[in-house]
Amino acid sequence: MSKQSATSYPKEKIKILFLENISEKAVQQFKQNGYTNVKKLSGALSEDELIKEIKDVHLVGIRSKTQISQKVLEAASKLQAIGCFCIGVNQVNLKAATKAGVAVFNAPYSNTRSVAELCIGASIMLIRRIPDKNMAAHKGIWMKEAKGSFELRGKTLGIIGYGNIGSQLSVLAESLGMKVVFYDTETKLPLGNASSAKNLKELLGQSDIVSLHVPEIASTKNLINKSNLKYFKQGAILLNYARGEVVDLKALSVALSEGHLGGAAIDVFPWEPEKNGDHFETPLQGLPNVLLTPHIGGSTEEAQQNIGEDVSIKLFQYLERGITNGSHTVPAIGLPPVEGAHRILHVHNNKPGVLSAINTELSKHGINIVGQYLKTNDEIGYVVLDVDKKLSKQALELLKNVKETIKVRMLY
């Protein structure tokens, strides 16, 4: 870390809470950088448990199970940032976090390869009907036959959601000789020989395997439902390594039971247990040629290390330099350090005149602003100020009293 990275608040007093067995590499990164007050728990916490734990915490790291609700944020008076050590942030109440001036970071690209590889693996297993043959062998039944088993080469893969994972899956599939067609609500540049479908119905009608890679939003809830399942080719295969609410599992169960679909691999579910060993149920249990996995699409050693590094770096940059690039709540600012100055971070409600009030208050007391940058979103504004070292403590106290202030802290 640079000399300017030394924070005014002692690093050993910054309380960090890591939940859900976050990568040990991330824990070690913090400790090696002087953040020794780290508490790591293996599982997720309920809302009530988290409210008790988070009271004096400055930074919390979570994965996909922990829910950061408005009540949790209201109890976390010292919280500066949330690190989501996963690709999504839907487990955090972003609106409440924004109003509280809490920065929220994640790692949207770090497990891309892991998910794409598993989709290819699942496709091979299902198109060869390996789950059925595996189950028969475990029961002592010899089931050596070629009927209903196919190669991936020459088949059409339909990708719904051509983002980071979908586009990488596209490249891997083409390398195996597959034809790729994709559908996305936004215009995307095709990679390789992939082509874009005009609509969802067109994609479903020509795909031998359909793979979902969409976010969980209102428009994607039950995207694959009773109506859309009718458009699938006879014997087609469905993969869902996206989000649990995207597929109507009861309707999928019927389509599989009736033989309209030839198989499915489902990794995410509308409801998932909080910890390993908990009871789990789904309408797909016991169905032929179905792979069920416990939300492990991105769970590889490599992905978890990459996620740990990515999110940790973003948190370090925020804690030590005030950089918010990649934040889903606080506007993105990446101002480099200014020599001979102290840095103050000011988060406020986005109301007209706040920046003017800041400058007026400081100029009235003869405090020189060496550097300044403001960025806003719909809810809040974020100002990074570099001020004269001799007057920085006075400036900090003055800024605390500026109307619409949410958070203000001396960085260094």
ZIJO-V646330 format. One record per backbone hydrogen bond with DSSP energy under -1.0 kcal/mol. NH is the residue of the N-H (numbers start at 1). CO is the residue of the C=O. E is the energy in kcal/mol with one decimal. If there is no record, write none. Layout:
nh:NH co:CO e:E
nh:NH co:CO e:E
This chain:
nh:5 co:2 e:-1.6
nh:6 co:3 e:-1.2
nh:8 co:411 e:-2.1
nh:13 co:10 e:-1.6
nh:14 co:11 e:-1.4
nh:16 co:37 e:-2.5
nh:17 co:59 e:-2.4
nh:18 co:39 e:-3.3
nh:19 co:61 e:-2.7
nh:20 co:43 e:-1.7
nh:21 co:41 e:-2.1
nh:27 co:23 e:-1.4
nh:28 co:24 e:-2.6
nh:29 co:25 e:-2.1
nh:30 co:26 e:-1.8
nh:31 co:27 e:-2.2
nh:32 co:28 e:-2.8
nh:33 co:29 e:-1.1
nh:34 co:31 e:-1.6
nh:35 co:30 e:-2.6
nh:36 co:34 e:-1.4
nh:38 co:36 e:-1.8
nh:39 co:16 e:-2.8
nh:41 co:18 e:-3.0
nh:50 co:46 e:-2.8
nh:51 co:47 e:-2.2
nh:52 co:48 e:-1.4
nh:53 co:49 e:-1.9
nh:54 co:50 e:-2.5
nh:57 co:54 e:-1.5
nh:58 co:15 e:-2.3
nh:59 co:15 e:-1.8
nh:60 co:81 e:-1.7
nh:61 co:17 e:-3.1
nh:62 co:83 e:-2.6
nh:68 co:91 e:-2.5
nh:69 co:67 e:-1.1
nh:73 co:69 e:-2.2
nh:74 co:70 e:-2.3
nh:75 co:71 e:-1.4
nh:77 co:75 e:-1.2
nh:79 co:76 e:-1.1
nh:80 co:58 e:-3.4
nh:81 co:58 e:-1.4
nh:82 co:103 e:-2.9
nh:83 co:60 e:-2.9
nh:84 co:105 e:-3.4
nh:85 co:62 e:-3.4
nh:86 co:84 e:-2.3
nh:92 co:89 e:-1.9
nh:93 co:68 e:-2.7
nh:94 co:92 e:-1.6
nh:97 co:93 e:-2.4
nh:98 co:94 e:-2.4
nh:99 co:95 e:-2.1
nh:100 co:96 e:-1.7
nh:101 co:98 e:-1.3
nh:102 co:97 e:-2.7
nh:103 co:80 e:-2.0
nh:105 co:82 e:-2.7
nh:107 co:86 e:-2.6
nh:112 co:109 e:-1.4
nh:115 co:111 e:-2.1
nh:116 co:112 e:-2.3
nh:117 co:113 e:-2.6
nh:118 co:114 e:-1.8
nh:119 co:115 e:-2.1
nh:120 co:116 e:-1.7
nh:121 co:117 e:-2.5
nh:122 co:118 e:-3.0
nh:123 co:119 e:-2.2
nh:124 co:120 e:-2.1
nh:125 co:121 e:-2.3
nh:126 co:122 e:-2.6
nh:127 co:123 e:-2.4
nh:128 co:124 e:-1.3
nh:129 co:126 e:-1.1
nh:130 co:125 e:-3.1
nh:133 co:129 e:-1.5
nh:134 co:130 e:-3.1
nh:135 co:131 e:-2.2
nh:136 co:132 e:-2.2
nh:137 co:133 e:-2.2
nh:138 co:134 e:-2.0
nh:139 co:135 e:-1.2
nh:140 co:137 e:-1.3
nh:141 co:136 e:-3.2
nh:149 co:146 e:-2.2
nh:150 co:127 e:-2.0
nh:154 co:177 e:-2.5
nh:155 co:152 e:-2.5
nh:157 co:179 e:-3.1
nh:158 co:209 e:-3.5
nh:159 co:181 e:-2.5
nh:160 co:211 e:-2.7
nh:161 co:183 e:-2.6
nh:167 co:163 e:-2.4
nh:168 co:164 e:-1.2
nh:169 co:165 e:-2.8
nh:170 co:166 e:-1.8
nh:171 co:167 e:-1.5
nh:172 co:168 e:-2.1
nh:173 co:169 e:-2.7
nh:174 co:170 e:-2.1
nh:175 co:171 e:-1.7
nh:177 co:174 e:-1.9
nh:178 co:173 e:-2.1
nh:179 co:155 e:-2.7
nh:181 co:157 e:-2.5
nh:182 co:195 e:-2.4
nh:183 co:159 e:-2.4
nh:194 co:191 e:-2.0
nh:195 co:180 e:-1.8
nh:197 co:182 e:-3.3
nh:203 co:199 e:-1.7
nh:204 co:200 e:-2.6
nh:205 co:201 e:-1.9
nh:208 co:156 e:-2.2
nh:209 co:156 e:-1.9
nh:210 co:237 e:-2.9
nh:211 co:158 e:-3.0
nh:212 co:239 e:-2.2
nh:213 co:160 e:-2.9
nh:217 co:215 e:-1.1
nh:220 co:217 e:-1.4
nh:222 co:245 e:-3.4
nh:223 co:220 e:-1.8
nh:224 co:246 e:-2.3
nh:229 co:225 e:-2.5
nh:231 co:228 e:-1.4
nh:235 co:260 e:-3.1
nh:236 co:233 e:-2.1
nh:237 co:208 e:-2.1
nh:238 co:263 e:-1.8
nh:239 co:210 e:-3.1
nh:240 co:265 e:-2.8
nh:246 co:243 e:-1.4
nh:248 co:224 e:-2.7
nh:249 co:247 e:-1.1
nh:252 co:248 e:-2.2
nh:253 co:249 e:-2.4
nh:254 co:250 e:-1.8
nh:255 co:251 e:-2.1
nh:256 co:252 e:-2.2
nh:257 co:253 e:-2.5
nh:258 co:254 e:-2.5
nh:260 co:255 e:-1.4
nh:261 co:255 e:-1.7
nh:262 co:236 e:-2.6
nh:264 co:289 e:-1.5
nh:265 co:238 e:-2.5
nh:266 co:291 e:-2.6
nh:267 co:240 e:-2.3
nh:278 co:275 e:-1.7
nh:285 co:282 e:-1.6
nh:287 co:284 e:-1.6
nh:291 co:264 e:-2.8
nh:293 co:266 e:-2.2
nh:295 co:267 e:-1.7
nh:295 co:293 e:-1.7
nh:299 co:296 e:-1.4
nh:300 co:298 e:-1.6
nh:304 co:300 e:-2.5
nh:305 co:301 e:-1.9
nh:306 co:302 e:-2.6
nh:307 co:303 e:-2.9
nh:308 co:304 e:-2.4
nh:309 co:305 e:-2.3
nh:310 co:306 e:-2.7
nh:311 co:307 e:-2.6
nh:312 co:308 e:-1.7
nh:313 co:309 e:-2.3
nh:314 co:310 e:-1.8
nh:315 co:311 e:-2.3
nh:316 co:312 e:-2.8
nh:317 co:313 e:-2.6
nh:318 co:314 e:-1.7
nh:319 co:315 e:-3.0
nh:320 co:316 e:-2.7
nh:321 co:317 e:-1.7
nh:322 co:318 e:-1.1
nh:323 co:317 e:-1.9
nh:324 co:333 e:-2.4
nh:327 co:324 e:-2.3
nh:328 co:104 e:-2.4
nh:341 co:338 e:-1.1
nh:342 co:387 e:-2.6
nh:344 co:385 e:-3.1
nh:345 co:409 e:-2.7
nh:346 co:383 e:-2.7
nh:347 co:407 e:-3.3
nh:348 co:381 e:-2.4
nh:349 co:404 e:-2.7
nh:350 co:379 e:-2.6
nh:351 co:349 e:-2.1
nh:354 co:351 e:-1.3
nh:357 co:353 e:-2.2
nh:358 co:354 e:-2.4
nh:359 co:355 e:-2.5
nh:360 co:356 e:-2.6
nh:361 co:357 e:-2.4
nh:362 co:358 e:-2.1
nh:363 co:359 e:-2.6
nh:364 co:360 e:-2.3
nh:366 co:363 e:-1.6
nh:367 co:362 e:-2.6
nh:370 co:386 e:-2.4
nh:371 co:386 e:-1.8
nh:373 co:384 e:-1.8
nh:375 co:382 e:-1.8
nh:377 co:380 e:-2.5
nh:381 co:348 e:-3.2
nh:382 co:375 e:-2.8
nh:383 co:346 e:-3.1
nh:384 co:373 e:-2.5
nh:385 co:344 e:-2.9
nh:386 co:371 e:-3.3
nh:387 co:342 e:-2.8
nh:388 co:368 e:-1.8
nh:391 co:388 e:-1.2
nh:392 co:389 e:-1.1
nh:395 co:391 e:-2.3
nh:396 co:392 e:-2.3
nh:397 co:393 e:-1.8
nh:398 co:394 e:-2.1
nh:399 co:395 e:-2.4
nh:400 co:396 e:-1.4
nh:402 co:399 e:-1.2
nh:405 co:402 e:-1.5
nh:406 co:347 e:-3.2
nh:407 co:347 e:-1.9
nh:409 co:345 e:-2.0
nh:411 co:343 e:-2.8
nh:412 co:343 e:-1.0
